[in-house]
């Protein structure tokens, strides 16, 4: 049997290579999809795969596709789950889709991943595989053999499998262009502050020596296209803001997250570019969308985020929501001024050719309409409330 494995080079997927070979008797094709990981990690992943005796290692640079088709669609939807920008979840879809492509091209009978039975990624991989290639068998060695992290580490040590994890520092780290997640080990105790050495994209706010700075982010139809007037392609723009916002310590997030299976998990994230871009995008939407549009879009955005978090990127409902969101983004064009400070950012200005703001109408210095007309509006807006109060007074004992 030939199996295409979603491969990161980390503990889980490297152990999976040997398990697939020994327990399933499989010829393993490792598929490593670049969505913005550390280039050093990608090189090491290829080396590990070769040492493990895979029949083929496939490296796919999907950074442009990831940003343009997944990240920017998430920006339009203000993609956020319980307080952090969707990042790890987003990256799973292009990875799973590429694994399916390789599996079909190489004549594989199955696809595989290294997810455990506790996490969220099993939903994202399994559902995507089943929707894009229902004819392929799905194998999840860690889940099927009921292995925990310590058992994996012991298995790796016993079989001489080269993995970048030690018992004394068993962090599980996932990184892409849109964010970085860190979990496991000492971080599983929610009472203990996360140690500073878990962060790589952001500096500690206490160590920031820079003075505050205002940057301008330009948007076209809901998509960020420039920083301080300089137009950039998606990957360059995100990388630029990761460096800049990260140097101010912006984008560190710690929270208790509700996983799909109902478990609460302590999670730590870094997402400097995402934090600033989403903040700016929301501010621009507030400027150009009507009150009713904003109210309804908040509901749509939340449902969209829950679907994406739960594994349903290719679900019909999610695609229906995309259509509505795209319609709202036609006017989300303009510039937003964001002030960067140690540890936080804030919007300080915005402008758009589609702005619904009319200075003459809201100014305290002059009026663009006869203010006496407001009294009649108030009277009729409160009419039903007034009638209801009169009726209640007659019911009183």
C-alpha positions as CSV (number, residue, x, y, z in Angstrom):
1,X,0.0,0.0,0.0
2,X,1.2,3.5,-0.9
3,X,0.4,6.3,1.5
4,X,0.8,10.1,1.1
5,X,1.5,11.5,4.6
6,X,1.1,15.2,5.6
7,X,4.6,15.7,6.9
8,X,6.0,18.6,9.0
9,X,9.1,16.9,10.2
10,X,8.0,17.2,13.9
11,X,7.6,14.5,16.4
12,X,4.1,13.3,15.5
13,X,4.6,13.0,11.7
14,X,8.1,11.6,11.9
15,X,7.0,8.8,14.2
16,X,4.1,8.3,11.8
17,X,6.6,7.5,9.0
18,X,8.0,4.5,10.9
19,X,4.6,3.4,12.2
20,X,3.2,3.4,8.7
21,X,6.1,1.4,7.4
22,X,6.1,-1.1,10.2
23,X,2.5,-1.5,11.3
24,X,0.8,-0.9,7.9
25,X,3.6,-2.1,5.7
26,X,3.2,1.0,3.6
27,X,5.4,2.8,1.1
28,X,5.4,6.3,2.5
29,X,5.4,9.5,0.4
30,X,6.0,12.5,2.7
31,X,4.4,15.7,1.6
32,X,5.8,18.9,3.2
33,X,3.8,22.0,2.3
34,X,5.5,25.4,2.9
35,X,2.9,27.8,4.4
36,X,5.5,30.0,6.0
37,X,7.5,27.8,8.4
38,X,11.1,28.4,9.3
39,X,13.2,27.4,6.2
40,X,15.6,25.6,8.5
41,X,12.7,23.4,9.8
42,X,11.7,22.6,6.2
43,X,15.3,21.5,5.3
44,X,15.5,19.4,8.4
45,X,12.1,17.8,7.6
46,X,13.4,16.8,4.1
47,X,16.6,15.3,5.7
48,X,14.6,13.4,8.3
49,X,12.2,12.0,5.7
50,X,15.2,10.7,3.6
51,X,16.8,9.1,6.7
52,X,13.5,7.4,7.4
53,X,13.5,5.7,4.1
54,X,10.5,7.2,2.4
55,X,9.9,6.3,-1.2
56,X,9.6,10.0,-2.1
57,X,9.6,13.3,-0.4
58,X,7.6,16.1,-2.0
59,X,8.1,19.8,-1.0
60,X,5.5,22.3,-2.2
61,X,5.9,26.0,-1.8
62,X,2.3,27.1,-1.2
63,X,3.0,30.5,0.5
64,X,1.5,32.7,-2.1
65,X,-1.6,30.5,-2.4
66,X,-2.0,30.3,1.3
67,X,-2.0,34.1,1.7
68,X,-4.0,35.0,-1.3
69,X,-6.7,32.3,-1.1
70,X,-6.9,31.5,2.6
71,X,-5.5,34.3,4.7
72,X,-7.0,37.2,2.8
73,X,-10.4,35.4,2.7
74,X,-10.1,35.1,6.5
75,X,-9.3,38.9,6.7
76,X,-12.5,39.7,4.8
77,X,-14.4,37.5,7.4
78,X,-12.5,38.9,10.4
79,X,-11.5,35.3,11.0
80,X,-11.2,34.9,14.8
81,X,-12.0,32.1,17.2
82,X,-12.6,33.0,20.9
83,X,-10.1,35.8,20.8
84,X,-7.3,34.8,18.5
85,X,-6.9,35.1,14.7
86,X,-7.5,31.8,12.9
87,X,-4.0,30.7,11.8
88,X,-3.3,27.0,12.5
89,X,-6.7,26.1,11.3
90,X,-6.4,28.0,8.1
91,X,-3.1,26.4,7.1
92,X,-4.5,22.9,7.4
93,X,-6.7,23.3,4.3
94,X,-4.0,24.0,1.7
95,X,-1.8,21.3,3.3
96,X,-4.6,18.7,3.1
97,X,-5.5,19.7,-0.4
98,X,-1.9,19.4,-1.6
99,X,-1.6,16.0,0.1
100,X,-4.7,14.8,-1.9
101,X,-3.2,16.2,-5.1
102,X,0.1,14.2,-4.5
103,X,-1.8,11.1,-3.5
104,X,-3.7,11.1,-6.7
105,X,-0.7,11.9,-8.8
106,X,1.5,9.2,-7.2
107,X,-1.2,6.5,-7.2
108,X,-1.5,6.3,-3.5
109,X,-4.4,4.3,-1.9
110,X,-4.4,6.3,1.3
111,X,-3.6,9.6,2.9
112,X,-2.4,10.0,6.4
113,X,-1.7,12.6,9.1
114,X,-0.1,12.8,12.6
115,X,-3.1,14.2,14.5
116,X,-4.0,12.9,18.0
117,X,-7.5,12.0,19.0
118,X,-7.7,15.0,21.3
119,X,-6.9,17.9,19.0
120,X,-8.7,19.9,16.3
121,X,-6.5,19.1,13.3
122,X,-8.0,15.6,13.0
123,X,-11.3,17.2,12.0
124,X,-9.7,19.6,9.5
125,X,-7.7,16.8,7.8
126,X,-10.3,14.0,7.9
127,X,-13.1,16.2,6.7
128,X,-11.0,17.8,3.9
129,X,-9.7,14.4,2.8
130,X,-13.3,13.0,2.8
131,X,-14.7,15.9,0.8
132,X,-11.9,16.1,-1.8
133,X,-11.0,12.4,-2.2
134,X,-13.7,10.1,-0.7
135,X,-12.1,7.2,-2.5
136,X,-8.9,7.4,-0.4
137,X,-8.5,5.7,2.9
138,X,-7.5,7.9,5.8
139,X,-5.0,6.7,8.3
140,X,-4.1,8.4,11.6
141,X,-1.4,6.3,13.3
142,X,-1.1,8.3,16.5
143,X,-4.9,8.3,17.1
144,X,-5.4,4.7,16.0
145,X,-2.7,3.4,18.3
146,X,-3.8,5.6,21.2
147,X,-0.3,7.1,21.7
148,X,0.4,10.1,24.0
149,X,3.3,12.5,23.6
150,X,5.6,10.7,26.1
151,X,5.0,7.4,24.4
152,X,5.9,9.0,21.1
153,X,9.1,10.4,22.5
154,X,10.0,7.0,24.0
155,X,9.2,5.3,20.7
156,X,11.4,7.7,18.8
157,X,14.3,7.2,21.2
158,X,14.0,3.5,21.1
159,X,13.9,3.4,17.3
160,X,16.6,6.0,16.8
161,X,14.1,8.4,15.1
162,X,15.6,11.9,14.9
163,X,13.0,14.4,16.3
164,X,13.4,17.9,17.7
165,X,11.7,17.3,21.0
166,X,13.1,16.5,24.5
167,X,11.2,15.3,27.5
168,X,12.2,18.3,29.5
169,X,10.9,20.7,26.8
170,X,8.1,18.9,24.9
171,X,6.4,21.9,23.3
172,X,4.2,21.3,20.3
173,X,4.7,24.3,17.9
174,X,3.0,25.1,14.7
175,X,4.0,28.0,12.6
176,X,2.8,29.6,9.4
177,X,2.8,33.1,7.9
178,X,-0.4,34.1,9.7
179,X,0.6,33.0,13.2
180,X,2.4,30.6,15.5
181,X,0.9,28.4,18.2
182,X,2.8,26.9,21.1
183,X,1.3,24.3,23.5
184,X,2.2,21.4,25.6
185,X,4.7,20.8,28.5
186,X,4.7,23.4,31.3
187,X,2.2,25.5,29.3
188,X,-0.5,23.0,30.1
189,X,-0.7,24.5,33.6
190,X,-2.9,27.6,33.2
191,X,-1.8,29.0,36.5
192,X,1.8,29.5,35.3
193,X,2.7,32.4,33.0
194,X,4.2,31.3,29.7
195,X,8.1,31.5,29.7
196,X,9.5,34.2,27.4
197,X,11.6,31.6,25.5
198,X,8.5,30.2,23.8
199,X,8.2,33.3,21.6
200,X,10.1,33.9,18.4
201,X,7.9,36.3,16.3
202,X,7.5,38.9,19.1
203,X,9.9,40.6,21.6
204,X,8.8,41.1,25.2
205,X,6.9,44.4,25.4
206,X,9.0,45.3,28.4
207,X,12.2,45.2,26.3
208,X,10.8,47.4,23.5
209,X,12.9,50.6,23.3
210,X,11.2,52.1,20.3
211,X,9.0,55.1,20.4
212,X,5.4,54.8,19.2
213,X,4.9,54.8,15.4
214,X,2.0,55.3,13.2
215,X,1.7,53.2,10.0
216,X,-0.9,53.3,7.2
217,X,-2.4,50.1,5.9
218,X,-4.1,50.3,2.5
219,X,-7.0,48.0,1.6
220,X,-8.8,47.3,-1.7
221,X,-12.1,45.4,-1.5
222,X,-11.3,44.1,2.0
223,X,-7.7,42.9,1.1
224,X,-4.6,44.6,2.5
225,X,-2.4,45.8,-0.4
226,X,0.0,48.4,1.0
227,X,1.9,49.6,4.1
228,X,2.8,53.3,4.3
229,X,1.9,53.7,0.6
230,X,4.2,50.9,-0.6
231,X,2.2,48.3,-2.5
232,X,3.3,44.7,-1.8
233,X,2.2,41.2,-2.7
234,X,0.5,39.2,0.0
235,X,3.4,37.2,1.4
236,X,5.7,40.3,1.5
237,X,3.1,42.4,3.2
238,X,2.4,39.8,5.9
239,X,6.1,39.2,6.5
240,X,6.8,42.9,6.7
241,X,4.1,43.5,9.3
242,X,5.1,40.4,11.3
243,X,8.6,41.9,11.6
244,X,7.4,45.4,12.4
245,X,4.5,44.6,14.8
246,X,6.5,41.8,16.3
247,X,9.4,44.2,17.1
248,X,6.8,46.1,19.3
249,X,5.7,43.0,21.1
250,X,2.3,43.1,19.5
251,X,0.3,39.9,18.9
252,X,1.0,37.8,21.9
253,X,-2.2,35.9,23.0
254,X,-2.8,33.6,25.9
255,X,-6.3,32.0,26.4
256,X,-8.4,29.1,27.5
257,X,-9.7,27.6,24.2
258,X,-12.7,25.4,23.7
259,X,-11.7,22.7,21.4
260,X,-14.1,20.9,19.0
261,X,-14.3,17.8,21.3
262,X,-15.4,20.0,24.2
263,X,-12.1,20.0,26.0
264,X,-10.7,23.3,27.4
265,X,-7.1,23.8,26.5
266,X,-4.6,26.5,27.5
267,X,-3.2,28.0,24.3
268,X,-0.5,30.5,23.4
269,X,-0.3,32.3,20.1
270,X,1.8,34.8,18.3
271,X,0.2,36.7,15.4
272,X,1.7,40.2,15.0
273,X,0.7,40.9,11.4
274,X,-2.8,39.3,11.9
275,X,-3.5,41.4,15.0
276,X,-2.7,44.7,13.3
277,X,-4.4,43.8,9.9
278,X,-7.6,42.6,11.4
279,X,-7.8,45.6,13.7
280,X,-7.4,47.9,10.7
281,X,-9.9,45.9,8.6
282,X,-12.6,46.1,11.2
283,X,-12.1,49.9,11.5
284,X,-12.5,50.3,7.8
285,X,-15.6,48.2,7.8
286,X,-17.1,50.5,10.5
287,X,-16.5,53.4,8.2
288,X,-18.1,52.1,5.0
289,X,-20.8,49.6,6.0
290,X,-24.2,50.5,7.3
291,X,-25.3,49.7,10.9
292,X,-27.5,46.8,9.7
293,X,-24.7,45.4,7.5
294,X,-22.3,45.5,10.4
295,X,-24.8,43.8,12.8
296,X,-25.5,41.0,10.4
297,X,-21.9,40.6,9.3
298,X,-20.8,40.0,12.9
299,X,-23.1,37.0,13.0
300,X,-21.9,35.8,9.6
301,X,-18.2,36.3,10.6
302,X,-18.7,34.3,13.8
303,X,-20.4,31.4,12.0
304,X,-17.7,31.5,9.3
305,X,-14.9,31.4,11.9
306,X,-16.6,28.5,13.7
307,X,-16.9,26.5,10.5
308,X,-13.3,27.1,9.5
309,X,-12.1,26.2,13.0
310,X,-14.1,23.0,13.0
311,X,-12.9,21.6,9.6
312,X,-15.5,22.9,7.1
313,X,-13.5,25.1,4.7
314,X,-14.9,23.2,1.7
315,X,-18.5,22.9,3.1
316,X,-21.3,24.4,1.0
317,X,-22.5,26.7,3.9
318,X,-19.1,28.2,4.3
319,X,-19.0,28.9,0.6
320,X,-22.4,30.5,0.8
321,X,-21.1,32.8,3.6
322,X,-18.2,33.7,1.4
323,X,-20.6,35.0,-1.2
324,X,-22.2,37.3,1.3
325,X,-18.9,38.4,2.7
326,X,-17.5,39.2,-0.7
327,X,-20.5,41.4,-1.4
328,X,-19.9,43.5,1.7
329,X,-16.2,43.9,0.8
330,X,-16.9,45.8,-2.4
331,X,-16.8,49.1,-0.5
332,X,-14.0,48.1,2.0
333,X,-11.4,50.2,0.2
334,X,-9.3,52.9,1.8
335,X,-6.5,53.5,4.3
336,X,-6.3,53.0,8.1
337,X,-3.8,54.6,10.4
338,X,-2.6,52.3,13.2
339,X,-0.4,53.4,16.1
340,X,2.1,50.8,17.2
341,X,3.1,50.8,20.9
342,X,5.0,48.4,23.1
343,X,2.6,45.4,23.5
344,X,-0.4,46.9,21.7
345,X,-1.7,48.8,18.7
346,X,-4.7,51.0,18.2
347,X,-6.5,52.6,15.2
348,X,-6.0,56.4,15.1
349,X,-7.5,57.3,11.8
350,X,-9.2,56.1,8.6
351,X,-10.4,57.3,5.3
352,X,-12.2,55.8,2.3
353,X,-13.9,57.0,-0.9
354,X,-16.9,55.0,0.2
355,X,-17.1,56.4,3.8
356,X,-20.6,56.9,5.2
357,X,-19.3,59.6,7.5
358,X,-20.6,63.1,6.8
359,X,-18.9,65.7,8.8
360,X,-21.5,68.4,8.1
361,X,-24.2,66.1,9.5
362,X,-22.5,65.2,12.7
363,X,-20.5,68.3,13.5
364,X,-21.3,70.3,16.6
365,X,-20.3,73.4,14.8
366,X,-23.0,73.3,12.1
367,X,-26.0,71.4,11.2
368,X,-26.8,69.8,7.8
369,X,-30.5,69.5,8.6
370,X,-33.2,71.2,10.6
371,X,-32.6,69.8,14.1
372,X,-36.2,70.5,15.1
373,X,-37.2,67.5,12.9
374,X,-35.5,65.2,15.4
375,X,-38.3,65.6,17.9
376,X,-40.9,64.0,15.6
377,X,-38.5,61.1,15.0
378,X,-38.1,60.5,18.7
379,X,-41.8,60.6,19.3
380,X,-42.6,57.9,16.8
381,X,-39.6,55.8,17.7
382,X,-40.8,55.6,21.2
383,X,-44.5,55.3,20.4
384,X,-44.9,51.5,21.0
385,X,-42.9,51.8,24.2
386,X,-45.2,54.6,25.4
387,X,-48.3,52.5,24.6
388,X,-46.9,49.5,26.3
389,X,-46.3,51.5,29.5
390,X,-49.9,52.8,29.5
391,X,-51.2,49.3,29.1
392,X,-49.0,48.0,32.0
393,X,-50.3,50.7,34.3
394,X,-53.9,49.4,33.9
395,X,-52.8,45.9,34.8
396,X,-51.1,47.0,38.0
397,X,-53.0,45.9,41.2
